[in-house]
């Protein structure tokens, strides 16, 4: 196995080299290389051929336990869950 990509990854990640992790990374890089070599010419790379998009009518369904669900949340505002900002 070529350890070079794994060794470079350890340096970029600023972590100590580990034999087991290097082996796993090597297998992942090999798999990605196989994926990159595939010839994908057509829409079936995103959607299987012969299948059509399943659709359904949009409809509003009331949730009978909404108040109970909201009462379990640590914080709500205007009937919405308040969650910590990620970005």
C-alpha positions as CSV (number, residue, x, y, z in Angstrom):
1,X,0.0,0.0,0.0
2,X,1.2,3.5,-0.8
3,X,1.4,5.3,2.5
4,X,2.1,8.7,1.0
5,X,-1.5,10.0,0.8
6,X,-2.1,8.8,4.4
7,X,1.1,10.4,5.7
8,X,0.2,13.7,4.0
9,X,-3.2,13.5,5.6
10,X,-1.8,13.0,9.0
11,X,0.4,16.1,8.5
12,X,-2.6,18.2,7.3
13,X,-4.7,17.0,10.2
14,X,-1.9,17.6,12.6
15,X,-2.3,14.2,14.2
16,X,0.2,11.5,15.1
17,X,0.6,8.8,12.5
18,X,-1.3,5.6,13.3
19,X,-0.8,2.3,11.5
20,X,-4.5,1.2,11.7
21,X,-5.8,4.6,10.6
22,X,-3.2,4.8,7.8
23,X,-4.5,1.4,6.5
24,X,-8.1,2.6,6.7
25,X,-7.3,5.9,4.9
26,X,-5.4,3.9,2.2
27,X,-8.5,1.8,1.6
28,X,-10.6,5.0,1.4
29,X,-8.2,6.7,-1.0
30,X,-8.2,3.5,-3.2
31,X,-12.0,3.4,-3.3
32,X,-12.2,7.1,-4.2
33,X,-9.7,6.5,-7.0
34,X,-11.9,3.7,-8.4
35,X,-14.9,6.1,-8.3
36,X,-13.0,8.8,-10.1
37,X,-12.1,6.4,-12.9
38,X,-15.7,5.6,-13.7
39,X,-17.0,6.9,-17.1
40,X,-20.3,8.6,-16.2
41,X,-21.9,10.0,-19.3
42,X,-25.6,10.6,-18.6
43,X,-28.2,11.5,-16.1
44,X,-28.2,8.0,-14.5
45,X,-25.2,9.2,-12.4
46,X,-27.8,11.0,-10.3
47,X,-31.0,9.0,-10.9
48,X,-31.4,5.4,-12.0
49,X,-32.6,4.9,-15.5
50,X,-36.1,3.5,-16.0
51,X,-37.5,5.0,-12.8
52,X,-39.7,8.0,-12.6
53,X,-39.9,10.5,-9.8
54,X,-42.5,9.5,-7.3
55,X,-44.7,12.5,-6.4
56,X,-47.6,13.0,-4.0
57,X,-50.0,15.8,-3.4
58,X,-49.0,18.3,-0.8
59,X,-51.4,18.5,2.1
60,X,-51.5,19.9,5.6
61,X,-51.8,17.4,8.3
62,X,-52.5,18.7,11.8
63,X,-50.2,17.3,14.6
64,X,-52.4,16.6,17.6
65,X,-49.5,16.6,20.1
66,X,-47.9,19.9,19.1
67,X,-48.4,21.6,22.5
68,X,-47.0,18.6,24.3
69,X,-44.0,18.4,21.9
70,X,-43.3,22.1,22.3
71,X,-43.4,21.8,26.1
72,X,-40.5,19.4,25.9
73,X,-38.2,21.8,24.1
74,X,-35.6,23.8,26.2
75,X,-36.6,27.0,24.4
76,X,-39.3,28.0,21.9
77,X,-40.2,31.2,20.2
78,X,-43.4,31.8,18.3
79,X,-44.2,28.0,18.3
80,X,-40.8,27.2,16.8
81,X,-37.8,25.4,18.5
82,X,-34.9,27.7,19.2
83,X,-31.6,26.1,18.4
84,X,-28.0,27.3,18.8
85,X,-26.5,29.2,15.8
86,X,-24.0,27.0,14.0
87,X,-22.3,29.6,11.7
